[in-house]
């Protein structure tokens, strides 16, 4: 399968750095980890981890992500 689609997302820099450090110890890059997760989601039709009740920080992050996505969609519509 040819990898020809680009996935971009915004995330807190500290979270990215911490995750990159953990993943590097496993021999993976952040891109590798995202690719693995999306491949599992497509194959299994489910997330490869259990979702728990979100805390306030998680709820705020989800809200921010949705607002950012909404703004991006609006900008594309204007182009």
PDB file of N, CA, C and O in Angstrom:
ATOM      1  N   UNK A   1       0.850  -1.168   0.000  1.00  0.00           N
ATOM      2  CA  UNK A   1       0.000   0.000   0.000  1.00  0.00           C
ATOM      3  C   UNK A   1       0.902   1.240   0.000  1.00  0.00           C
ATOM      4  O   UNK A   1       1.835   1.335   0.797  1.00  0.00           O
ATOM      5  N   UNK A   2       0.618   2.182  -0.894  1.00  0.00           N
ATOM      6  CA  UNK A   2       1.422   3.392  -1.003  1.00  0.00           C
ATOM      7  C   UNK A   2       0.937   4.419   0.016  1.00  0.00           C
ATOM      8  O   UNK A   2      -0.257   4.706   0.100  1.00  0.00           O
ATOM      9  N   UNK A   3       1.870   4.968   0.786  1.00  0.00           N
ATOM     10  CA  UNK A   3       1.532   6.008   1.770  1.00  0.00           C
ATOM     11  C   UNK A   3       1.531   7.345   1.047  1.00  0.00           C
ATOM     12  O   UNK A   3       2.591   7.917   0.798  1.00  0.00           O
ATOM     13  N   UNK A   4       0.338   7.851   0.706  1.00  0.00           N
ATOM     14  CA  UNK A   4       0.263   9.095  -0.038  1.00  0.00           C
ATOM     15  C   UNK A   4      -0.693  10.121   0.567  1.00  0.00           C
ATOM     16  O   UNK A   4      -0.984  11.133  -0.071  1.00  0.00           O
ATOM     17  N   UNK A   5      -1.179   9.887   1.762  1.00  0.00           N
ATOM     18  CA  UNK A   5      -2.071  10.829   2.435  1.00  0.00           C
ATOM     19  C   UNK A   5      -1.338  11.444   3.618  1.00  0.00           C
ATOM     20  O   UNK A   5      -0.593  10.765   4.325  1.00  0.00           O
ATOM     21  N   UNK A   6      -1.558  12.732   3.823  1.00  0.00           N
ATOM     22  CA  UNK A   6      -0.909  13.457   4.908  1.00  0.00           C
ATOM     23  C   UNK A   6      -1.912  13.697   6.029  1.00  0.00           C
ATOM     24  O   UNK A   6      -3.035  14.133   5.776  1.00  0.00           O
ATOM     25  N   UNK A   7      -1.516  13.415   7.263  1.00  0.00           N
ATOM     26  CA  UNK A   7      -2.340  13.675   8.439  1.00  0.00           C
ATOM     27  C   UNK A   7      -1.597  14.693   9.292  1.00  0.00           C
ATOM     28  O   UNK A   7      -0.431  14.491   9.633  1.00  0.00           O
ATOM     29  N   UNK A   8      -2.270  15.789   9.636  1.00  0.00           N
ATOM     30  CA  UNK A   8      -1.669  16.803  10.499  1.00  0.00           C
ATOM     31  C   UNK A   8      -2.590  17.053  11.684  1.00  0.00           C
ATOM     32  O   UNK A   8      -3.813  16.989  11.563  1.00  0.00           O
ATOM     33  N   UNK A   9      -1.988  17.337  12.823  1.00  0.00           N
ATOM     34  CA  UNK A   9      -2.772  17.670  14.007  1.00  0.00           C
ATOM     35  C   UNK A   9      -1.969  18.595  14.900  1.00  0.00           C
ATOM     36  O   UNK A   9      -0.741  18.620  14.831  1.00  0.00           O
ATOM     37  N   UNK A  10      -2.643  19.340  15.721  1.00  0.00           N
ATOM     38  CA  UNK A  10      -1.978  20.217  16.681  1.00  0.00           C
ATOM     39  C   UNK A  10      -2.031  19.553  18.048  1.00  0.00           C
ATOM     40  O   UNK A  10      -3.049  18.986  18.444  1.00  0.00           O
ATOM     41  N   UNK A  11      -0.914  19.637  18.758  1.00  0.00           N
ATOM     42  CA  UNK A  11      -0.825  19.036  20.087  1.00  0.00           C
ATOM     43  C   UNK A  11       0.146  19.862  20.917  1.00  0.00           C
ATOM     44  O   UNK A  11       1.049  20.500  20.377  1.00  0.00           O
ATOM     45  N   UNK A  12      -0.041  19.845  22.205  1.00  0.00           N
ATOM     46  CA  UNK A  12       0.853  20.551  23.112  1.00  0.00           C
ATOM     47  C   UNK A  12       2.288  20.074  22.885  1.00  0.00           C
ATOM     48  O   UNK A  12       2.538  18.871  22.809  1.00  0.00           O
ATOM     49  N   UNK A  13       3.220  21.006  22.777  1.00  0.00           N
ATOM     50  CA  UNK A  13       4.621  20.677  22.485  1.00  0.00           C
ATOM     51  C   UNK A  13       5.230  19.751  23.535  1.00  0.00           C
ATOM     52  O   UNK A  13       6.008  18.858  23.200  1.00  0.00           O
ATOM     53  N   UNK A  14       4.883  19.958  24.789  1.00  0.00           N
ATOM     54  CA  UNK A  14       5.430  19.111  25.854  1.00  0.00           C
ATOM     55  C   UNK A  14       4.947  17.677  25.711  1.00  0.00           C
ATOM     56  O   UNK A  14       5.725  16.737  25.874  1.00  0.00           O
ATOM     57  N   UNK A  15       3.669  17.506  25.408  1.00  0.00           N
ATOM     58  CA  UNK A  15       3.118  16.165  25.213  1.00  0.00           C
ATOM     59  C   UNK A  15       3.825  15.485  24.043  1.00  0.00           C
ATOM     60  O   UNK A  15       4.196  14.315  24.134  1.00  0.00           O
ATOM     61  N   UNK A  16       4.012  16.216  22.947  1.00  0.00           N
ATOM     62  CA  UNK A  16       4.691  15.639  21.779  1.00  0.00           C
ATOM     63  C   UNK A  16       6.116  15.215  22.128  1.00  0.00           C
ATOM     64  O   UNK A  16       6.550  14.121  21.767  1.00  0.00           O
ATOM     65  N   UNK A  17       6.838  16.082  22.828  1.00  0.00           N
ATOM     66  CA  UNK A  17       8.224  15.770  23.196  1.00  0.00           C
ATOM     67  C   UNK A  17       8.302  14.550  24.110  1.00  0.00           C
ATOM     68  O   UNK A  17       9.147  13.677  23.916  1.00  0.00           O
ATOM     69  N   UNK A  18       7.416  14.493  25.108  1.00  0.00           N
ATOM     70  CA  UNK A  18       7.412  13.357  26.030  1.00  0.00           C
ATOM     71  C   UNK A  18       7.064  12.061  25.299  1.00  0.00           C
ATOM     72  O   UNK A  18       7.690  11.024  25.518  1.00  0.00           O
ATOM     73  N   UNK A  19       6.060  12.136  24.430  1.00  0.00           N
ATOM     74  CA  UNK A  19       5.672  10.948  23.663  1.00  0.00           C
ATOM     75  C   UNK A  19       6.794  10.523  22.724  1.00  0.00           C
ATOM     76  O   UNK A  19       7.066   9.331  22.584  1.00  0.00           O
ATOM     77  N   UNK A  20       7.446  11.484  22.081  1.00  0.00           N
ATOM     78  CA  UNK A  20       8.544  11.168  21.160  1.00  0.00           C
ATOM     79  C   UNK A  20       9.677  10.457  21.890  1.00  0.00           C
ATOM     80  O   UNK A  20      10.289   9.538  21.346  1.00  0.00           O
ATOM     81  N   UNK A  21       9.957  10.880  23.119  1.00  0.00           N
ATOM     82  CA  UNK A  21      11.007  10.244  23.917  1.00  0.00           C
ATOM     83  C   UNK A  21      10.649   8.793  24.232  1.00  0.00           C
ATOM     84  O   UNK A  21      11.479   7.896  24.091  1.00  0.00           O
ATOM     85  N   UNK A  22       9.413   8.574  24.657  1.00  0.00           N
ATOM     86  CA  UNK A  22       8.954   7.220  24.973  1.00  0.00           C
ATOM     87  C   UNK A  22       8.976   6.350  23.718  1.00  0.00           C
ATOM     88  O   UNK A  22       9.451   5.214  23.749  1.00  0.00           O
ATOM     89  N   UNK A  23       8.464   6.887  22.625  1.00  0.00           N
ATOM     90  CA  UNK A  23       8.414   6.124  21.376  1.00  0.00           C
ATOM     91  C   UNK A  23       9.806   5.812  20.842  1.00  0.00           C
ATOM     92  O   UNK A  23      10.040   4.723  20.319  1.00  0.00           O
ATOM     93  N   UNK A  24      10.735   6.765  20.972  1.00  0.00           N
ATOM     94  CA  UNK A  24      12.112   6.542  20.510  1.00  0.00           C
ATOM     95  C   UNK A  24      12.739   5.359  21.244  1.00  0.00           C
ATOM     96  O   UNK A  24      13.496   4.585  20.658  1.00  0.00           O
ATOM     97  N   UNK A  25      12.417   5.229  22.526  1.00  0.00           N
ATOM     98  CA  UNK A  25      12.931   4.097  23.303  1.00  0.00           C
ATOM     99  C   UNK A  25      12.385   2.768  22.774  1.00  0.00           C
ATOM    100  O   UNK A  25      12.978   1.713  22.997  1.00  0.00           O
ATOM    101  N   UNK A  26      11.255   2.829  22.076  1.00  0.00           N
ATOM    102  CA  UNK A  26      10.655   1.640  21.465  1.00  0.00           C
ATOM    103  C   UNK A  26      11.090   1.471  20.014  1.00  0.00           C
ATOM    104  O   UNK A  26      10.703   0.511  19.347  1.00  0.00           O
ATOM    105  N   UNK A  27      11.899   2.415  19.533  1.00  0.00           N
ATOM    106  CA  UNK A  27      12.343   2.357  18.139  1.00  0.00           C
ATOM    107  C   UNK A  27      11.345   2.930  17.156  1.00  0.00           C
ATOM    108  O   UNK A  27      11.400   2.630  15.963  1.00  0.00           O
ATOM    109  N   UNK A  28      10.427   3.759  17.649  1.00  0.00           N
ATOM    110  CA  UNK A  28       9.385   4.340  16.806  1.00  0.00           C
ATOM    111  C   UNK A  28       9.467   5.856  16.789  1.00  0.00           C
ATOM    112  O   UNK A  28       9.972   6.473  17.727  1.00  0.00           O
ATOM    113  N   UNK A  29       8.967   6.449  15.716  1.00  0.00           N
ATOM    114  CA  UNK A  29       8.781   7.897  15.658  1.00  0.00           C
ATOM    115  C   UNK A  29       7.317   8.194  15.976  1.00  0.00           C
ATOM    116  O   UNK A  29       6.492   7.283  16.043  1.00  0.00           O
ATOM    117  N   UNK A  30       7.004   9.464  16.169  1.00  0.00           N
ATOM    118  CA  UNK A  30       5.606   9.856  16.379  1.00  0.00           C
ATOM    119  C   UNK A  30       4.792   9.462  15.147  1.00  0.00           C
ATOM    120  O   UNK A  30       3.678   8.953  15.275  1.00  0.00           O
ATOM    121  N   UNK A  31       5.340   9.693  13.964  1.00  0.00           N
ATOM    122  CA  UNK A  31       4.638   9.316  12.730  1.00  0.00           C
ATOM    123  C   UNK A  31       4.384   7.815  12.675  1.00  0.00           C
ATOM    124  O   UNK A  31       3.302   7.384  12.276  1.00  0.00           O
ATOM    125  N   UNK A  32       5.373   7.016  13.072  1.00  0.00           N
ATOM    126  CA  UNK A  32       5.189   5.557  13.107  1.00  0.00           C
ATOM    127  C   UNK A  32       4.018   5.187  14.014  1.00  0.00           C
ATOM    128  O   UNK A  32       3.178   4.363  13.651  1.00  0.00           O
ATOM    129  N   UNK A  33       3.967   5.799  15.194  1.00  0.00           N
ATOM    130  CA  UNK A  33       2.922   5.481  16.169  1.00  0.00           C
ATOM    131  C   UNK A  33       1.541   5.865  15.644  1.00  0.00           C
ATOM    132  O   UNK A  33       0.581   5.110  15.803  1.00  0.00           O
ATOM    133  N   UNK A  34       1.440   7.032  15.022  1.00  0.00           N
ATOM    134  CA  UNK A  34       0.155   7.465  14.458  1.00  0.00           C
ATOM    135  C   UNK A  34      -0.248   6.516  13.333  1.00  0.00           C
ATOM    136  O   UNK A  34      -1.410   6.120  13.242  1.00  0.00           O
ATOM    137  N   UNK A  35       0.700   6.150  12.481  1.00  0.00           N
ATOM    138  CA  UNK A  35       0.431   5.223  11.378  1.00  0.00           C
ATOM    139  C   UNK A  35      -0.070   3.878  11.919  1.00  0.00           C
ATOM    140  O   UNK A  35      -1.037   3.319  11.401  1.00  0.00           O
ATOM    141  N   UNK A  36       0.588   3.366  12.956  1.00  0.00           N
ATOM    142  CA  UNK A  36       0.164   2.101  13.565  1.00  0.00           C
ATOM    143  C   UNK A  36      -1.245   2.200  14.136  1.00  0.00           C
ATOM    144  O   UNK A  36      -2.065   1.303  13.941  1.00  0.00           O
ATOM    145  N   UNK A  37      -1.524   3.299  14.846  1.00  0.00           N
ATOM    146  CA  UNK A  37      -2.842   3.465  15.450  1.00  0.00           C
ATOM    147  C   UNK A  37      -3.922   3.537  14.377  1.00  0.00           C
ATOM    148  O   UNK A  37      -4.944   2.860  14.489  1.00  0.00           O
ATOM    149  N   UNK A  38      -3.715   4.342  13.342  1.00  0.00           N
ATOM    150  CA  UNK A  38      -4.734   4.478  12.305  1.00  0.00           C
ATOM    151  C   UNK A  38      -4.935   3.174  11.536  1.00  0.00           C
ATOM    152  O   UNK A  38      -6.053   2.857  11.133  1.00  0.00           O
ATOM    153  N   UNK A  39      -3.868   2.427  11.335  1.00  0.00           N
ATOM    154  CA  UNK A  39      -3.983   1.128  10.673  1.00  0.00           C
ATOM    155  C   UNK A  39      -4.834   0.180  11.505  1.00  0.00           C
ATOM    156  O   UNK A  39      -5.678  -0.535  10.964  1.00  0.00           O
ATOM    157  N   UNK A  40      -4.617   0.171  12.818  1.00  0.00           N
ATOM    158  CA  UNK A  40      -5.423  -0.678  13.713  1.00  0.00           C
ATOM    159  C   UNK A  40      -6.884  -0.238  13.725  1.00  0.00           C
ATOM    160  O   UNK A  40      -7.782  -1.080  13.696  1.00  0.00           O
ATOM    161  N   UNK A  41      -7.132   1.069  13.769  1.00  0.00           N
ATOM    162  CA  UNK A  41      -8.508   1.571  13.759  1.00  0.00           C
ATOM    163  C   UNK A  41      -9.210   1.116  12.481  1.00  0.00           C
ATOM    164  O   UNK A  41     -10.342   0.634  12.530  1.00  0.00           O
ATOM    165  N   UNK A  42      -8.544   1.269  11.341  1.00  0.00           N
ATOM    166  CA  UNK A  42      -9.141   0.867  10.066  1.00  0.00           C
ATOM    167  C   UNK A  42      -9.411  -0.638  10.032  1.00  0.00           C
ATOM    168  O   UNK A  42     -10.456  -1.072   9.546  1.00  0.00           O
ATOM    169  N   UNK A  43      -8.485  -1.420  10.539  1.00  0.00           N
ATOM    170  CA  UNK A  43      -8.625  -2.885  10.510  1.00  0.00           C
ATOM    171  C   UNK A  43      -9.648  -3.393  11.521  1.00  0.00           C
ATOM    172  O   UNK A  43     -10.504  -4.212  11.186  1.00  0.00           O
ATOM    173  N   UNK A  44      -9.556  -2.905  12.759  1.00  0.00           N
ATOM    174  CA  UNK A  44     -10.382  -3.422  13.857  1.00  0.00           C
ATOM    175  C   UNK A  44     -11.713  -2.699  14.020  1.00  0.00           C
ATOM    176  O   UNK A  44     -12.596  -3.172  14.735  1.00  0.00           O
ATOM    177  N   UNK A  45     -11.860  -1.552  13.357  1.00  0.00           N
ATOM    178  CA  UNK A  45     -13.073  -0.722  13.487  1.00  0.00           C
ATOM    179  C   UNK A  45     -13.293  -0.290  14.933  1.00  0.00           C
ATOM    180  O   UNK A  45     -14.428  -0.166  15.394  1.00  0.00           O
ATOM    181  N   UNK A  46     -12.188  -0.063  15.637  1.00  0.00           N
ATOM    182  CA  UNK A  46     -12.233   0.361  17.039  1.00  0.00           C
ATOM    183  C   UNK A  46     -10.899   0.990  17.401  1.00  0.00           C
ATOM    184  O   UNK A  46      -9.891   0.771  16.729  1.00  0.00           O
ATOM    185  N   UNK A  47     -10.906   1.767  18.458  1.00  0.00           N
ATOM    186  CA  UNK A  47      -9.650   2.321  18.957  1.00  0.00           C
ATOM    187  C   UNK A  47      -8.833   1.211  19.608  1.00  0.00           C
ATOM    188  O   UNK A  47      -9.399   0.314  20.234  1.00  0.00           O
ATOM    189  N   UNK A  48      -7.510   1.260  19.467  1.00  0.00           N
ATOM    190  CA  UNK A  48      -6.678   0.206  20.053  1.00  0.00           C
ATOM    191  C   UNK A  48      -6.368   0.420  21.533  1.00  0.00           C
ATOM    192  O   UNK A  48      -5.384  -0.110  22.049  1.00  0.00           O
ATOM    193  N   UNK A  49      -7.198   1.187  22.203  1.00  0.00           N
ATOM    194  CA  UNK A  49      -7.037   1.427  23.634  1.00  0.00           C
ATOM    195  C   UNK A  49      -8.397   1.761  24.208  1.00  0.00           C
ATOM    196  O   UNK A  49      -9.304   2.173  23.486  1.00  0.00           O
ATOM    197  N   UNK A  50      -8.534   1.582  25.508  1.00  0.00           N
ATOM    198  CA  UNK A  50      -9.798   1.833  26.193  1.00  0.00           C
ATOM    199  C   UNK A  50      -9.948   3.321  26.495  1.00  0.00           C
ATOM    200  O   UNK A  50      -9.018   3.963  26.983  1.00  0.00           O
ATOM    201  N   UNK A  51     -11.120   3.856  26.203  1.00  0.00           N
ATOM    202  CA  UNK A  51     -11.408   5.240  26.563  1.00  0.00           C
ATOM    203  C   UNK A  51     -12.064   5.260  27.936  1.00  0.00           C
ATOM    204  O   UNK A  51     -13.000   4.504  28.199  1.00  0.00           O
ATOM    205  N   UNK A  52     -11.574   6.116  28.791  1.00  0.00           N
ATOM    206  CA  UNK A  52     -12.126   6.266  30.131  1.00  0.00           C
ATOM    207  C   UNK A  52     -12.866   7.592  30.214  1.00  0.00           C
ATOM    208  O   UNK A  52     -12.723   8.440  29.334  1.00  0.00           O
ATOM    209  N   UNK A  53     -13.653   7.775  31.262  1.00  0.00           N
ATOM    210  CA  UNK A  53     -14.358   9.036  31.446  1.00  0.00           C
ATOM    211  C   UNK A  53     -13.337  10.167  31.472  1.00  0.00           C
ATOM    212  O   UNK A  53     -12.379  10.120  32.244  1.00  0.00           O
ATOM    213  N   UNK A  54     -13.536  11.184  30.634  1.00  0.00           N
ATOM    214  CA  UNK A  54     -12.545  12.255  30.536  1.00  0.00           C
ATOM    215  C   UNK A  54     -12.531  13.158  31.765  1.00  0.00           C
ATOM    216  O   UNK A  54     -13.564  13.423  32.380  1.00  0.00           O
ATOM    217  N   UNK A  55     -11.333  13.621  32.103  1.00  0.00           N
ATOM    218  CA  UNK A  55     -11.219  14.611  33.162  1.00  0.00           C
ATOM    219  C   UNK A  55     -11.339  16.001  32.529  1.00  0.00           C
ATOM    220  O   UNK A  55     -11.488  16.119  31.313  1.00  0.00           O
ATOM    221  N   UNK A  56     -11.274  17.028  33.336  1.00  0.00           N
ATOM    222  CA  UNK A  56     -11.453  18.395  32.838  1.00  0.00           C
ATOM    223  C   UNK A  56     -10.407  18.764  31.790  1.00  0.00           C
ATOM    224  O   UNK A  56     -10.730  19.432  30.807  1.00  0.00           O
ATOM    225  N   UNK A  57      -9.167  18.341  31.984  1.00  0.00           N
ATOM    226  CA  UNK A  57      -8.100  18.661  31.032  1.00  0.00           C
ATOM    227  C   UNK A  57      -8.386  18.016  29.668  1.00  0.00           C
ATOM    228  O   UNK A  57      -8.183  18.637  28.625  1.00  0.00           O
ATOM    229  N   UNK A  58      -8.853  16.782  29.687  1.00  0.00           N
ATOM    230  CA  UNK A  58      -9.171  16.089  28.440  1.00  0.00           C
ATOM    231  C   UNK A  58     -10.353  16.748  27.747  1.00  0.00           C
ATOM    232  O   UNK A  58     -10.329  16.943  26.531  1.00  0.00           O
ATOM    233  N   UNK A  59     -11.380  17.092  28.505  1.00  0.00           N
ATOM    234  CA  UNK A  59     -12.537  17.768  27.922  1.00  0.00           C
ATOM    235  C   UNK A  59     -12.137  19.089  27.279  1.00  0.00           C
ATOM    236  O   UNK A  59     -12.611  19.420  26.192  1.00  0.00           O
ATOM    237  N   UNK A  60     -11.270  19.842  27.942  1.00  0.00           N
ATOM    238  CA  UNK A  60     -10.802  21.116  27.393  1.00  0.00           C
ATOM    239  C   UNK A  60     -10.004  20.891  26.112  1.00  0.00           C
ATOM    240  O   UNK A  60     -10.138  21.659  25.160  1.00  0.00           O
ATOM    241  N   UNK A  61      -9.180  19.854  26.077  1.00  0.00           N
ATOM    242  CA  UNK A  61      -8.384  19.548  24.882  1.00  0.00           C
ATOM    243  C   UNK A  61      -9.281  19.149  23.715  1.00  0.00           C
ATOM    244  O   UNK A  61      -9.032  19.559  22.581  1.00  0.00           O
ATOM    245  N   UNK A  62     -10.314  18.362  23.973  1.00  0.00           N
ATOM    246  CA  UNK A  62     -11.250  17.962  22.927  1.00  0.00           C
ATOM    247  C   UNK A  62     -11.986  19.184  22.393  1.00  0.00           C
ATOM    248  O   UNK A  62     -12.147  19.334  21.182  1.00  0.00           O
ATOM    249  N   UNK A  63     -12.429  20.051  23.286  1.00  0.00           N
ATOM    250  CA  UNK A  63     -13.126  21.265  22.872  1.00  0.00           C
ATOM    251  C   UNK A  63     -12.221  22.123  21.993  1.00  0.00           C
ATOM    252  O   UNK A  63     -12.649  22.616  20.950  1.00  0.00           O
ATOM    253  N   UNK A  64     -10.976  22.299  22.413  1.00  0.00           N
ATOM    254  CA  UNK A  64     -10.026  23.099  21.639  1.00  0.00           C
ATOM    255  C   UNK A  64      -9.776  22.479  20.266  1.00  0.00           C
ATOM    256  O   UNK A  64      -9.715  23.193  19.265  1.00  0.00           O
ATOM    257  N   UNK A  65      -9.632  21.166  20.215  1.00  0.00           N
ATOM    258  CA  UNK A  65      -9.392  20.481  18.939  1.00  0.00           C
ATOM    259  C   UNK A  65     -10.571  20.662  17.994  1.00  0.00           C
ATOM    260  O   UNK A  65     -10.384  20.903  16.801  1.00  0.00           O
ATOM    261  N   UNK A  66     -11.772  20.549  18.518  1.00  0.00           N
ATOM    262  CA  UNK A  66     -12.962  20.718  17.677  1.00  0.00           C
ATOM    263  C   UNK A  66     -13.083  22.153  17.182  1.00  0.00           C
ATOM    264  O   UNK A  66     -13.443  22.383  16.027  1.00  0.00           O
ATOM    265  N   UNK A  67     -12.784  23.120  18.045  1.00  0.00           N
ATOM    266  CA  UNK A  67     -12.840  24.522  17.636  1.00  0.00           C
ATOM    267  C   UNK A  67     -11.795  24.814  16.569  1.00  0.00           C
ATOM    268  O   UNK A  67     -12.078  25.520  15.601  1.00  0.00           O
ATOM    269  N   UNK A  68     -10.596  24.280  16.737  1.00  0.00           N
ATOM    270  CA  UNK A  68      -9.532  24.471  15.753  1.00  0.00           C
ATOM    271  C   UNK A  68      -9.933  23.850  14.422  1.00  0.00           C
ATOM    272  O   UNK A  68      -9.724  24.452  13.369  1.00  0.00           O
ATOM    273  N   UNK A  69     -10.504  22.657  14.461  1.00  0.00           N
ATOM    274  CA  UNK A  69     -10.939  21.985  13.235  1.00  0.00           C
ATOM    275  C   UNK A  69     -12.041  22.781  12.557  1.00  0.00           C
ATOM    276  O   UNK A  69     -12.059  22.899  11.332  1.00  0.00           O
ATOM    277  N   UNK A  70     -12.957  23.326  13.339  1.00  0.00           N
ATOM    278  CA  UNK A  70     -14.050  24.115  12.795  1.00  0.00           C
ATOM    279  C   UNK A  70     -13.528  25.373  12.114  1.00  0.00           C
ATOM    280  O   UNK A  70     -13.996  25.740  11.036  1.00  0.00           O
ATOM    281  N   UNK A  71     -12.563  26.029  12.740  1.00  0.00           N
ATOM    282  CA  UNK A  71     -11.969  27.235  12.158  1.00  0.00           C
ATOM    283  C   UNK A  71     -11.258  26.889  10.857  1.00  0.00           C
ATOM    284  O   UNK A  71     -11.380  27.616   9.872  1.00  0.00           O
ATOM    285  N   UNK A  72     -10.521  25.791  10.846  1.00  0.00           N
ATOM    286  CA  UNK A  72      -9.804  25.363   9.640  1.00  0.00           C
ATOM    287  C   UNK A  72     -10.771  25.067   8.502  1.00  0.00           C
ATOM    288  O   UNK A  72     -10.514  25.439   7.358  1.00  0.00           O
ATOM    289  N   UNK A  73     -11.880  24.403   8.807  1.00  0.00           N
ATOM    290  CA  UNK A  73     -12.875  24.101   7.778  1.00  0.00           C
ATOM    291  C   UNK A  73     -13.467  25.390   7.227  1.00  0.00           C
ATOM    292  O   UNK A  73     -13.694  25.509   6.023  1.00  0.00           O
ATOM    293  N   UNK A  74     -13.717  26.350   8.104  1.00  0.00           N
ATOM    294  CA  UNK A  74     -14.257  27.637   7.668  1.00  0.00           C
ATOM    295  C   UNK A  74     -13.297  28.378   6.758  1.00  0.00           C
ATOM    296  O   UNK A  74     -13.715  28.976   5.767  1.00  0.00           O
ATOM    297  N   UNK A  75     -12.014  28.345   7.085  1.00  0.00           N
ATOM    298  CA  UNK A  75     -11.005  29.005   6.251  1.00  0.00           C
ATOM    299  C   UNK A  75     -10.942  28.359   4.878  1.00  0.00           C
ATOM    300  O   UNK A  75     -10.836  29.058   3.871  1.00  0.00           O
ATOM    301  N   UNK A  76     -11.005  27.024   4.825  1.00  0.00           N
ATOM    302  CA  UNK A  76     -10.959  26.328   3.529  1.00  0.00           C
ATOM    303  C   UNK A  76     -12.189  26.671   2.699  1.00  0.00           C
ATOM    304  O   UNK A  76     -12.094  26.800   1.478  1.00  0.00           O
ATOM    305  N   UNK A  77     -13.330  26.817   3.338  1.00  0.00           N
ATOM    306  CA  UNK A  77     -14.560  27.129   2.614  1.00  0.00           C
ATOM    307  C   UNK A  77     -14.487  28.515   1.984  1.00  0.00           C
ATOM    308  O   UNK A  77     -15.094  28.761   0.942  1.00  0.00           O
ATOM    309  N   UNK A  78     -13.747  29.414   2.616  1.00  0.00           N
ATOM    310  CA  UNK A  78     -13.618  30.771   2.093  1.00  0.00           C
ATOM    311  C   UNK A  78     -12.636  30.861   0.934  1.00  0.00           C
ATOM    312  O   UNK A  78     -12.642  31.843   0.191  1.00  0.00           O
ATOM    313  N   UNK A  79     -11.805  29.860   0.774  1.00  0.00           N
ATOM    314  CA  UNK A  79     -10.779  29.908  -0.285  1.00  0.00           C
ATOM    315  C   UNK A  79     -11.341  29.573  -1.632  1.00  0.00           C
ATOM    316  O   UNK A  79     -10.610  29.570  -2.623  1.00  0.00           O
TER     317      UNK A  79
END
